[in-house]
């Protein structure tokens, strides 16, 4: 039996700066553990200040909680995993 080994990374695409918050949270909110603030800056190379308004909105809606070190999606937020990241889209 031959094992087929594909090349999963034929090409690499850069995500536009304006799309990085959306892409980060779209992927990160699907993980059960809390998201450390440092991961956002590490992976996007953006300051937390660029997402402050959508974060505050998600917190006010009860979709996220915030501590001194991380963000955590709430049970309520899990119900909106498809629409929650849209808060981080820029017009």
Beta strands, then each sheet from edge to edge (+ up, - down):
strand 1: 35-36
strand 2: 64-66
strand 3: 70-73
sheet 1: 1+ 3- 2+
end
